[in-house]
């Protein structure tokens, strides 16, 4: 698209960044707010124009449009203009599908959707889950949005591998989605170690007693870093179960850890022993 001269003039009115390349010194707040309010009046076309003006991170060409888009997203939230927020989100979601837009700029759009987006952004963010360059930013945005995020993550999960699958599982772990229990247990059998570890963390956070056997088995069978992580996941699951009133299930986990960890894992054995003593 062609960026209007009016928008270019408004963006040029923003102050130059300070010596560190940021907007932290000698800022004329009133002038900036007036400029952002004028950009706000331009609606969706101006949002799209700001995206078009983005350039390589750290370059002078990128600083002002990047700052303007950041301020605009905050502006519509501060003034409570939900229609403008929806318009902004719609444009950002559309731009995430633009094959000509660089990955680093799409990451910035995901970051902007992290606080300005709502459920309407989930579909577009879900498409980013398949991109290794965008999956981390997309999952962070989905976790922040919450509503509609778990459905989006679960729907994408069967087609995700490696890094993308790992980040999706960590997002489901953060959201503690009970409907993801089956996917998290299945992840314990994945060929990728990091995926298995992500699945273990998710199970630990769900506090479902049925997850204990699978998680304990995963910890017992693993070695090295993975064994350490899964063992900690078992302890976390026991703590979560105890907090949820499932003391009998928690006791079984602590007893298993106490009885199966050798001197090299004495810290786990001792922690389990202390927990059992506290439970009584």
C-alpha positions in Angstrom: 0.0 0.0 0.0 1.0 3.6 -0.4 1.6 5.4 2.9 -0.1 8.8 2.9 1.9 12.0 3.1 -0.2 13.1 6.1 0.8 10.0 8.1 4.5 10.5 7.1 4.3 14.1 8.3 2.8 13.1 11.6 5.3 10.4 12.2 8.1 12.9 11.4 6.8 15.2 14.1 7.6 12.7 16.8 10.9 13.5 18.6 14.1 11.9 17.7 15.2 9.0 20.0 17.9 9.7 22.6 21.5 8.6 22.4 20.5 5.0 23.4 18.0 4.7 20.6 15.0 5.0 23.0 12.5 7.5 24.1 13.5 8.1 27.7 15.0 11.6 27.9 13.7 15.1 27.3 10.3 13.9 26.1 7.6 16.5 25.4 4.7 14.3 26.5 2.0 16.8 25.4 3.4 17.1 21.9 3.7 13.3 21.5 0.1 12.7 22.8 -1.2 15.3 20.3 0.6 13.6 17.4 -0.7 10.1 18.4 -4.2 11.5 18.8 -4.0 12.8 15.2 -2.7 9.4 14.0 -5.6 7.8 15.9 -8.1 9.8 13.8 -6.7 8.2 10.7 -8.1 4.9 11.7 -7.3 1.6 10.1 -5.4 3.0 7.1 -3.0 4.8 9.4 -2.4 1.7 11.4 -1.6 -0.2 8.2 0.6 2.7 7.1 2.6 2.5 10.3 3.2 -1.2 9.8 4.3 -0.5 6.2 6.8 2.1 7.6 8.5 -0.4 9.9 12.1 -1.2 9.0 15.0 -3.1 10.4 15.2 -3.0 14.2 17.7 -0.4 15.5 17.6 1.7 12.3 16.6 5.3 12.2 13.9 4.5 9.7 12.3 2.1 12.1 12.4 4.1 15.3 9.6 6.6 14.8 7.0 4.3 13.2 7.7 1.6 15.7 7.3 4.1 18.6 4.2 5.5 17.0 2.5 2.1 16.7 3.4 1.3 20.2 2.0 4.6 21.5 -1.2 4.2 19.3 -1.9 0.8 20.8 -1.6 2.3 24.3 -3.6 5.3 23.3 -6.8 3.5 22.3 -6.6 1.4 25.5 -6.1 4.5 27.7 -9.0 6.4 26.2 -11.2 3.3 26.2 -12.0 3.4 22.5 -12.8 -0.2 22.0 -13.9 0.2 18.4 -10.5 1.7 17.5 -8.8 -1.1 19.5 -10.7 -3.7 17.4 -9.8 -1.8 14.2 -6.2 -1.8 15.2 -6.2 -5.5 16.1 -7.9 -6.3 12.8 -5.2 -4.6 10.8 -2.4 -6.1 12.8 -3.9 -9.6 12.4 -4.2 -9.0 8.6 -0.6 -7.9 8.5 0.6 -11.0 10.2 -0.5 -12.8 7.0 1.6 -10.5 4.8 4.4 -12.6 3.3 6.3 -9.5 2.4 6.5 -8.3 6.0 9.8 -9.3 7.8 9.6 -11.8 10.7 11.1 -9.3 13.2 8.3 -6.9 12.4 5.7 -9.6 12.7 7.1 -10.4 16.1 6.5 -6.8 17.1 2.9 -7.1 15.9 2.5 -10.2 18.1 3.9 -8.3 21.0 1.5 -5.4 20.4 -1.4 -7.9 20.2 -0.2 -9.3 23.6 -1.8 -6.3 25.4 -4.2 -4.9 22.8 -5.7 -8.1 21.4 -8.6 -10.1 22.7 -10.2 -13.3 21.5 -10.5 -11.8 18.0 -6.7 -12.0 17.6 -6.5 -15.8 18.4 -7.0 -17.1 14.9 -4.3 -15.0 13.4 -1.9 -15.8 16.3 -2.8 -19.4 15.9 -1.4 -19.3 12.3 1.9 -18.0 13.7 2.3 -21.1 15.9 3.6 -23.0 12.8 6.5 -20.5 12.3 9.6 -21.0 14.4 10.4 -17.3 14.1 7.1 -16.2 15.5 5.9 -19.0 17.7 7.4 -17.6 20.9 5.9 -14.2 20.5 2.6 -15.7 19.4 2.3 -18.0 22.4 3.2 -15.2 24.8 0.3 -13.2 23.2 -2.1 -16.1 23.5 -1.2 -16.6 27.2 -1.9 -13.0 27.9 -5.2 -12.9 26.0 -6.4 -16.2 27.6 -9.9 -16.2 26.3 -9.9 -18.5 23.3 -6.2 -19.2 23.6 -6.5 -22.8 24.9 -8.8 -23.8 22.0 -6.4 -22.2 19.5 -3.3 -23.9 21.0 -5.0 -27.4 21.2 -6.2 -27.1 17.6 -2.8 -26.3 16.3 -0.9 -28.8 18.5 -1.3 -32.0 16.3 0.5 -30.3 13.4 3.3 -28.8 15.4 6.8 -30.2 15.8 10.0 -29.4 17.6 10.3 -25.8 18.8 6.8 -24.9 17.8 5.3 -27.8 19.7 7.4 -27.0 22.7 6.3 -23.4 22.9 2.6 -24.4 22.5 2.9 -26.9 25.3 4.6 -24.4 27.6 1.7 -22.0 26.8 -0.9 -24.7 27.7 1.1 -25.3 30.9 0.9 -21.6 31.8 -2.8 -21.6 31.1 -3.2 -24.8 33.1 -5.8 -26.1 30.6 -7.4 -29.3 32.0 -8.6 -30.3 28.5 -5.0 -30.5 27.4 -4.1 -33.3 29.9 -4.2 -35.9 27.1 -1.9 -33.8 24.9 0.5 -33.2 27.7 0.7 -36.9 28.6 1.3 -37.7 24.9 4.1 -35.2 24.9 6.0 -37.3 27.4 6.6 -39.8 24.6 7.8 -37.3 22.0 11.1 -37.8 20.2 12.2 -34.3 21.2 13.5 -34.0 24.8 12.4 -30.3 25.1 8.9 -31.2 24.1 8.9 -34.0 26.7 10.0 -31.6 29.4 7.3 -29.0 28.4 4.7 -31.7 28.6 5.9 -32.7 32.1 5.7 -29.1 33.3 2.1 -28.8 32.0 1.1 -32.0 33.8 2.6 -30.7 37.0 0.6 -27.5 36.9 -2.7 -29.2 36.2 -2.8 -30.9 39.6 -4.7 -34.0 38.2 -4.0 -37.2 40.3 -4.2 -39.3 37.1 -1.1 -37.6 35.7 1.2 -38.9 38.5 1.9 -42.4 37.1 2.9 -41.1 33.7 5.1 -38.3 35.1 6.8 -40.5 37.7 7.5 -43.1 34.9 9.0 -40.3 32.7 11.2 -39.2 35.5 12.4 -42.7 36.4 13.2 -43.6 32.8 15.0 -40.4 31.9 18.6 -39.4 32.7 20.7 -36.3 32.9 18.9 -32.9 32.5 15.6 -34.5 31.6 15.6 -36.6 34.7 16.3 -33.6 36.8 13.5 -31.6 35.2 10.9 -34.4 35.4 11.8 -35.1 39.0 11.2 -31.5 39.8 7.9 -31.7 37.9 6.9 -34.6 40.1 7.6 -32.6 43.2 5.6 -29.6 41.8 2.7 -31.9 41.0 2.7 -33.2 44.5 2.7 -29.6 45.9 -0.2 -28.7 43.5 -2.1 -31.8 44.5 -1.6 -31.1 48.2 -2.9 -27.5 47.7 -5.9 -28.9 45.9 -6.8 -31.2 48.8 -5.5 -34.4 47.1 -3.2 -35.3 49.9 -3.4 -39.1 49.3 -2.1 -38.6 45.7 0.6 -36.2 46.9 1.8 -38.7 49.5 2.2 -41.4 46.9 4.4 -39.2 44.8 6.6 -38.2 47.8 6.9 -41.8 48.9 8.0 -42.8 45.4 10.6 -40.1 45.2 11.9 -40.9 48.7 12.2 -44.6 47.8 13.7 -44.4 44.4 16.3 -41.5 44.5 19.9 -42.4 45.3 22.6 -40.4 47.0 23.2 -38.4 43.8 19.6 -37.1 44.1 19.6 -36.9 47.9 18.2 -33.4 47.7 15.0 -34.8 46.2 14.8 -37.7 48.6 15.3 -35.3 51.5 12.7 -32.9 50.2 10.2 -35.7 49.8 11.0 -36.9 53.4 10.4 -33.4 54.8 7.1 -33.1 52.9 5.9 -36.4 54.2 6.8 -35.3 57.7 4.8 -32.1 57.4 1.8 -34.0 56.0 2.0 -36.3 59.0 
